[in-house]
């Protein structure tokens, strides 16, 4: 479908495009000759407002952002330029500079794709081909570094996991040792209690034995007493067989004396009466 413009509309577009070209030229002068980026940016924006389909206005504004290290703004304008560009040469330049912007941001994967798109529109550009090779090399080195970092992270993770497991095992072992020590202490306490109980029982038994032995002589004392008895027995006069003991003799003498006393008393009594007394014993 072809859109047909009226003569007036066509004239207006041409006028707007001419005005846009004027703003672009002014912006180039401010930027290149005077280095006045803010005013140059304003001129480029005016050009885009007058002619939104102007590839040059968007491309030049993107270059201005790139030179000012405003890379995000530059990428946005380069993308807009590739969309409105009608020639392969214009697309090639926009993709090429888009790749350069990604390289400044160290986005090597995106840069590789941008340079490939630039070469699709101009396969003969050696500068783009060189930049593509550089971007691929940087991407490869980045991937290797990431792999090494990942391996290192995995190694550190494994090491940390091993350390955590070792710590858990150590804590578990210490806990078991603490439990064993506690059990041993409890057993020692029970043994001490049992020992104290045994000592108390021994003391009670010893006390009962002491009380019991208070009422009876000790074996040594018994032996001593028995020895004393034997000693006393040895000290007594030994009685010969068939002889009277001294006590028997004493008793016999006392009996004879008593008998004589009775006889004497009787004689005295007879004398007092004048009677004759018989002195012979009656046997």
PyMOL commands that set and color helices and strands:
alter all, ss='L'
color gray80, all
select helices_A, chain A and resi 7-33+37-50+55-67+71-84+88-104+108-121+126-214+219-235+246-273
alter helices_A, ss='H'
color red, helices_A
deselect
rebuild
show_as cartoon
